[in-house]
Amino acid sequence: MSLTTKPIKIAIIYGGRSSEHSVSCISAGAIMSHLDPEKYELYPIGITQQGTWTVGESDPEKLRSTNGAMPTVTLTKEVSLAAGGSSGLRTVRSM
């Protein structure tokens, strides 16, 4: 990537209220581990099983199934999408 090219910003949204919550977490981790950080600036957004949007896990290793335990989204900082899209995510409440 050249010095003048900025990384492409990508939001990885995963989790949610579905019975496939953990599968979504695992898929997000796999996607994040395969994206080149020189080309992409990642913004992980997790959705808890209760439906709350939160700052997501940035370490793909923590979104894997380990010893039979499936990953889930844990509420850290609740977020909402900013209107207009120019400023990305906006924290609306810290937990």
Residue frames as a rotation matrix with the C-alpha (Angstrom) as fourth column:
MET 1
0.587 0.810 0.000 0.00
0.810 -0.587 0.000 0.00
0.000 0.000 -1.000 0.00
SER 2
-0.151 -0.666 0.731 1.43
0.597 -0.650 -0.470 3.41
0.788 0.365 0.495 -0.92
LEU 3
-0.813 -0.262 -0.519 1.99
0.579 -0.442 -0.685 6.20
-0.050 -0.858 0.511 1.58
THR 4
-0.872 0.489 -0.034 -0.94
-0.489 -0.863 0.126 8.16
0.033 0.127 0.991 0.16
THR 5
-0.246 0.807 -0.537 -3.47
-0.229 0.490 0.841 5.32
0.942 0.330 0.064 0.18
LYS 6
-0.424 0.194 0.885 -5.50
-0.906 -0.095 -0.413 5.06
0.004 -0.976 0.215 3.35
PRO 7
-0.990 0.102 0.100 -6.70
0.091 0.990 -0.106 1.68
-0.109 -0.096 -0.989 4.58
ILE 8
-0.397 0.917 -0.051 -10.27
-0.249 -0.054 0.967 0.79
0.884 0.396 0.249 3.68
LYS 9
-0.733 0.213 0.646 -12.51
-0.669 -0.047 -0.742 0.92
-0.128 -0.976 0.177 6.75
ILE 10
-0.365 0.598 -0.714 -14.59
-0.189 0.703 0.685 -2.22
0.912 0.385 -0.144 7.28
ALA 11
-0.211 0.405 0.890 -17.12
-0.974 -0.006 -0.228 -2.91
-0.087 -0.914 0.395 10.02
ILE 12
-0.711 0.026 -0.703 -17.35
-0.087 0.988 0.125 -6.59
0.698 0.150 -0.700 10.95
ILE 13
-0.224 0.745 0.629 -20.80
-0.966 -0.253 -0.044 -7.09
0.126 -0.618 0.776 12.50
TYR 14
-0.489 -0.039 -0.871 -21.41
-0.137 0.990 0.032 -10.41
0.861 0.135 -0.490 14.23
GLY 15
-0.984 0.179 0.006 -23.32
0.046 0.281 -0.959 -12.22
-0.173 -0.943 -0.285 16.96
GLY 16
-0.561 0.828 -0.003 -26.97
-0.631 -0.426 0.648 -11.31
0.535 0.366 0.762 17.44
ARG 17
-0.207 0.636 0.744 -30.09
-0.906 0.163 -0.391 -12.87
-0.370 -0.754 0.542 18.88
SER 18
0.372 0.343 -0.863 -30.09
-0.781 0.617 -0.092 -15.85
0.501 0.708 0.498 16.51
SER 19
0.905 -0.076 0.419 -29.49
-0.173 0.834 0.525 -19.44
-0.389 -0.547 0.741 17.55
GLU 20
0.649 -0.701 0.297 -26.44
0.685 0.369 -0.628 -19.13
0.331 0.611 0.720 15.24
HIS 21
0.969 -0.227 0.099 -24.86
-0.247 -0.869 0.428 -16.47
-0.011 -0.439 -0.898 17.51
SER 22
0.410 -0.866 0.286 -21.65
-0.184 0.228 0.956 -18.41
-0.893 -0.444 -0.066 18.16
VAL 23
0.240 -0.277 0.930 -21.30
0.869 0.488 -0.079 -19.49
-0.432 0.827 0.358 14.52
SER 24
0.852 0.120 0.510 -21.47
0.361 -0.839 -0.407 -15.81
0.379 0.531 -0.758 13.56
CYS 25
0.792 -0.605 0.078 -18.70
-0.447 -0.489 0.749 -15.04
-0.415 -0.628 -0.658 16.09
ILE 26
0.178 -0.732 0.658 -16.49
0.314 0.676 0.667 -17.79
-0.932 0.088 0.350 14.66
SER 27
0.444 0.055 0.894 -17.11
0.896 -0.017 -0.444 -16.57
-0.009 0.998 -0.057 11.09
ALA 28
0.977 -0.076 0.201 -16.22
-0.070 -0.997 -0.037 -13.00
0.203 0.022 -0.979 12.07
GLY 29
0.527 -0.828 0.190 -12.97
-0.330 0.006 0.944 -14.17
-0.783 -0.560 -0.271 13.64
ALA 30
0.134 -0.448 0.884 -12.06
0.714 0.662 0.227 -16.13
-0.687 0.601 0.408 10.51
ILE 31
0.704 0.171 0.689 -12.75
0.645 -0.559 -0.521 -13.12
0.297 0.811 -0.504 8.29
MET 32
0.939 -0.335 0.078 -10.76
-0.338 -0.853 0.398 -10.76
-0.066 -0.400 -0.914 10.52
SER 33
0.366 -0.852 0.373 -7.76
-0.043 0.385 0.922 -13.12
-0.929 -0.354 0.104 10.61
HIS 34
0.058 -0.320 0.946 -7.61
0.884 0.457 0.101 -13.17
-0.464 0.830 0.309 6.80
LEU 35
0.873 0.259 0.413 -7.80
0.433 -0.802 -0.412 -9.43
0.225 0.539 -0.812 6.12
ASP 36
-0.100 -0.987 0.123 -4.50
0.873 -0.146 -0.464 -7.60
0.476 0.061 0.877 5.62
PRO 37
0.423 0.283 -0.861 -4.19
0.785 -0.589 0.192 -4.85
-0.453 -0.757 -0.471 8.30
GLU 38
-0.670 -0.684 -0.288 -2.09
0.385 -0.653 0.653 -2.82
-0.635 0.327 0.700 5.85
LYS 39
-0.880 0.365 0.305 -5.08
0.237 -0.220 0.946 -2.61
0.413 0.905 0.107 3.50
TYR 40
0.054 0.998 -0.008 -8.05
0.274 -0.007 0.962 -2.69
0.960 -0.054 -0.274 5.90
GLU 41
-0.864 -0.151 0.480 -8.90
-0.385 -0.417 -0.823 -0.87
0.324 -0.896 0.303 9.12
LEU 42
-0.433 0.695 -0.574 -11.32
0.415 0.719 0.557 -3.15
0.800 0.003 -0.600 10.97
TYR 43
-0.619 0.390 0.682 -14.11
-0.743 -0.572 -0.348 -2.06
0.254 -0.722 0.644 13.29
PRO 44
-0.761 0.353 -0.545 -15.51
0.338 0.932 0.132 -5.16
0.554 -0.084 -0.828 15.01
ILE 45
-0.472 0.722 0.507 -19.09
-0.849 -0.526 -0.042 -4.71
0.236 -0.450 0.861 16.25
GLY 46
-0.940 0.169 -0.297 -20.63
0.229 0.957 -0.179 -7.43
0.254 -0.236 -0.938 18.35
ILE 47
-0.156 0.939 0.306 -24.33
-0.733 -0.317 0.601 -7.87
0.662 -0.130 0.738 18.98
THR 48
-0.809 -0.150 0.569 -25.10
-0.554 0.518 -0.651 -9.58
-0.197 -0.842 -0.502 22.28
GLN 49
-0.842 0.528 -0.115 -27.66
0.466 0.817 0.338 -12.36
0.272 0.231 -0.934 22.56
GLN 50
-0.190 0.785 -0.590 -29.98
0.707 -0.307 -0.637 -9.73
-0.681 -0.538 -0.497 24.05
GLY 51
0.454 0.378 0.807 -29.59
0.885 -0.295 -0.360 -7.57
0.102 0.878 -0.469 20.93
THR 52
0.825 -0.221 -0.520 -27.30
0.023 -0.906 0.422 -4.82
-0.564 -0.360 -0.743 22.28
TRP 53
0.736 -0.619 0.274 -24.65
0.335 -0.019 -0.942 -3.50
0.589 0.785 0.194 19.88
THR 54
0.853 -0.508 -0.123 -21.20
-0.014 -0.259 0.966 -3.21
-0.522 -0.822 -0.228 21.47
VAL 55
0.257 -0.871 -0.418 -17.56
-0.966 -0.219 -0.138 -2.65
0.029 0.439 -0.898 20.59
GLY 56
0.944 0.202 -0.259 -16.50
-0.240 0.963 -0.124 -6.07
0.224 0.179 0.958 19.39
GLU 57
0.596 -0.749 0.289 -13.50
0.142 0.452 0.880 -8.27
-0.790 -0.484 0.376 20.03
SER 58
0.654 -0.406 -0.638 -10.50
-0.744 -0.497 -0.446 -7.21
-0.137 0.767 -0.627 17.94
ASP 59
-0.495 -0.834 0.244 -8.50
-0.785 0.550 0.285 -10.41
-0.372 -0.051 -0.927 18.57
PRO 60
0.092 0.577 -0.811 -9.72
-0.860 0.457 0.228 -13.10
0.502 0.677 0.539 16.12
GLU 61
-0.694 -0.432 -0.576 -8.26
-0.116 0.857 -0.503 -15.81
0.711 -0.282 -0.645 18.38
LYS 62
-0.910 0.379 0.166 -10.88
-0.191 -0.030 -0.981 -14.96
-0.367 -0.925 0.100 21.01
LEU 63
0.015 0.936 -0.353 -13.64
-0.923 -0.122 -0.364 -15.65
-0.383 0.331 0.862 18.48
ARG 64
-0.434 -0.216 -0.874 -12.79
-0.579 0.811 0.088 -19.35
0.690 0.544 -0.477 18.10
SER 65
0.810 0.585 -0.047 -14.30
-0.399 0.608 0.686 -22.42
0.430 -0.537 0.726 19.65
THR 66
-0.292 -0.945 0.145 -11.88
-0.716 0.115 -0.689 -23.54
0.635 -0.305 -0.710 22.36
ASN 67
-0.988 -0.149 0.032 -12.13
-0.138 0.779 -0.611 -26.96
0.067 -0.608 -0.791 24.03
GLY 68
-0.541 0.841 -0.023 -15.78
0.786 0.514 0.344 -27.19
0.301 0.168 -0.939 22.99
ALA 69
-0.111 0.482 -0.869 -16.67
0.608 -0.659 -0.443 -23.75
-0.786 -0.577 -0.220 24.42
MET 70
0.071 0.236 0.969 -18.38
0.956 -0.292 0.001 -21.57
0.284 0.927 -0.246 21.83
PRO 71
-0.887 -0.448 -0.108 -17.63
0.461 -0.857 -0.229 -17.81
0.010 -0.253 0.967 21.72
THR 72
0.303 0.953 0.014 -20.27
0.951 -0.303 0.059 -15.22
0.061 -0.004 -0.998 22.59
VAL 73
-0.175 -0.270 0.947 -20.41
0.294 -0.932 -0.211 -11.43
0.940 0.241 0.243 22.47
THR 74
-0.081 0.061 -0.995 -19.81
0.993 -0.077 -0.085 -9.73
-0.082 -0.995 -0.054 25.81
LEU 75
0.790 0.437 0.430 -21.07
0.467 -0.883 0.040 -6.19
0.397 0.170 -0.902 26.38
THR 76
-0.282 -0.894 -0.347 -18.14
0.959 -0.266 -0.095 -3.77
-0.007 -0.359 0.933 26.71
LYS 77
-0.737 0.124 -0.664 -19.17
-0.027 -0.988 -0.155 -0.36
-0.675 -0.097 0.731 25.36
GLU 78
0.173 0.878 0.447 -22.58
0.683 0.220 -0.697 0.03
-0.710 0.426 -0.561 23.81
VAL 79
-0.820 -0.490 -0.295 -22.41
0.098 -0.629 0.771 1.64
-0.563 0.604 0.564 20.35
SER 80
0.474 0.870 0.139 -24.67
0.336 -0.033 -0.941 3.04
-0.814 0.492 -0.308 17.68
LEU 81
-0.206 -0.499 0.842 -23.97
0.976 -0.045 0.212 3.93
-0.067 0.866 0.496 14.07
ALA 82
-0.501 -0.054 -0.864 -23.45
0.209 -0.976 -0.061 7.65
-0.840 -0.211 0.500 13.51
ALA 83
0.633 0.764 0.123 -25.86
0.397 -0.184 -0.899 9.37
-0.664 0.619 -0.420 11.14
GLY 84
0.804 -0.269 -0.531 -24.26
-0.552 -0.670 -0.496 10.24
-0.222 0.691 -0.687 7.82
GLY 85
0.921 -0.375 0.101 -21.54
0.388 0.907 -0.165 7.64
-0.030 0.191 0.981 8.13
SER 86
0.575 -0.749 0.329 -18.65
-0.140 -0.486 -0.863 10.09
0.806 0.451 -0.384 8.08
SER 87
0.037 -0.591 0.805 -17.56
-0.931 -0.313 -0.187 9.59
0.363 -0.743 -0.562 11.67
GLY 88
-0.585 -0.325 -0.743 -17.94
-0.204 0.946 -0.253 5.82
0.785 0.004 -0.619 11.97
LEU 89
0.041 0.584 -0.811 -19.01
0.712 0.552 0.434 4.48
0.701 -0.595 -0.393 15.36
ARG 90
-0.259 -0.037 0.965 -20.08
-0.508 -0.844 -0.169 6.60
0.821 -0.534 0.200 18.25
THR 91
-0.749 -0.003 -0.662 -20.00
0.509 0.637 -0.579 5.32
0.423 -0.771 -0.476 21.83
VAL 92
-0.036 0.821 0.570 -23.32
-0.176 -0.567 0.805 6.04
0.984 -0.071 0.165 23.47
ARG 93
0.754 0.240 0.612 -22.67
-0.631 0.002 0.776 4.43
0.185 -0.971 0.153 26.85
SER 94
-0.342 -0.885 -0.317 -19.70
-0.576 0.463 -0.673 2.85
0.742 -0.048 -0.668 28.58
MET 95
0.788 0.571 -0.232 -20.35
-0.203 0.596 0.777 -0.22
0.582 -0.565 0.585 30.67
